[in-house]
Amino acid sequence: MTTGGARELRVGALARVEGEGALLLRVGDDGTVSEAQLKIYEPPRFFEAFLRGRRHTEPPDLTSRVCGICPIAYQTSACQAIEDACGVTVGGQLAALRRLLYCGEWIESHTLHIHLLHAPDFLGCDNAVELARGHRTAVERGLRLKQAGNAVVELLGGRAIHPVAMRVGGFHRPPTRAELRPLGERLRQARDDALGTVAWVAGFDFPEATCDADFLALAAPDTYAIETGTPTVLPGRAGQHTRTFPLADFTSHVIEEQVPYSTALQARLDGARHLTGALARYAISGHLLPPAVREAAGAAGLPDPATGTICRNPFRSIVVRAVEVLYAVEEALRLIEAYEPPPHPAVAVPPRAATGHGATEAPRGTLYHRYTLDADGLVTEACLVPPTSQNQGAIEEDLRRVAEDRLRRGDVPDDELTRLCERAVRNHDPCISCSTHFLDLTVEAG
């Protein structure tokens, strides 16, 4: 067992992630981390390339296959970008249905991460099976919540996995009020389960940590942003003010670049590391949550963003996700109560030569799409910027900082440092939410 001196921490493969990746940390004799790399080695998937030449109606269905756990995020972002290019705005009940469908995705994705991937870290369990043996009630509650989220996606999307009901301009067939009624009954039970989950995770023991990266999330007037909004930046450095920029300028601010150890692009925001996702959303828009949800967040130990106090501890991201599940349930119930079937399932979206932009808040953060169309409606250029590529730099910095902070307090056995680094990665749910396998991290003497 290595308890001091130089060492290397290696993740050979991140199992069942959205892509294949590895991780390397090099620790010097003095306990400083000289190198932290999140290495993505899967061959490129070429989604942006094979979208070129497709009809303008096709990107929502094609890009939904990027991710099996958050296809709604890709469908909605794609629809918005195509509709923007064609000069069409989808509003009213069609827009409300998209938000309701997105709530279902938040519920099922966050719940899976909280209960099967993240909670074992806080409860001394090696895997979800062991967690279920010792915390059966909590796991069963989580499964009910996930089933409720799946039910929302299945009813509105046509099926729970890779749904097909959303289309450019709206939906192929919107639901009736009678079809939504049983869903509302199920969500009312889910509200109690969501409240129980917030209280449960609030009792976990959270290591001290901070992320000083800039926060990036969409912000919308008078509501917690999900399916639309303006890119908003909350700086991580003192003395700087919150700023916004037009969605059309997204790739002028969020710059992707190739790194030599990865086939995935990494992104930086105006030249700096940034973080998108639950922590960023709550920091930027948490003051817009309904009073009951804000009360639950406060009882769970989260600061009220309305006071200017921001939670920057990545280990507490599990609490923020639980609060977002509660909000998604409450929002879904509100949308169902106010629902009136739209007069038409979709609005016409005739093609035109233009470039359009779309962005939504996927469970892991801001997802941006851009498409350029020709006069016949064929895609001539496509750009997708997912949240995980944006978060890679912040994840690497978190790993470096967490390891150094622990080593500063004295020698640490390999297995303890391994567990801590695993937890630091899982704090950000980096596209491993479709898996119940955990990171296989080993520590080797350097």
Buried (B, 14 or more C-beta within 10 A) or exposed (E): EBEEEBBBBBBEBBBBBBBBBBBBBBBBEEBEBEEBBBBBEEEEBEBBEEBEEBBBBBBBBBBBEBBEBBBBBBBBBBBBBBBBBBEBEBEEBBBBBBBBBBBBBBBBBBBBBBBBBBBBBBEEBEEBEEBBEEBEEBBEBBBBBBBBBBBBBBBBBBEBEBBBBBBBBBBEEBBEEEEBEEBBEBBEEBBEBBBBBBEBBBEBEBBEBEBBBBBBBBBBEEBBBBBBBBBBBBBBEEEEEEEEBEBEEBBEBBBBEEBEEBBBBBBBBBEBBBBBBBBBBBBBBBBBBBEEBBEBBEEBBBBBBEEEEBBBBBBBBBBBBBBBBBBBBBBBBBBBEEBEBBEEBBBEBEBBBBBBBBBBBBBBBBBBBBBBBBEEBBBEEBBBBBBBBBBBBBBBBBBBBBBBBBBEEEEBEBEBBBBBBBBBBBBBBBBBBBBBBBBEBEBEEE
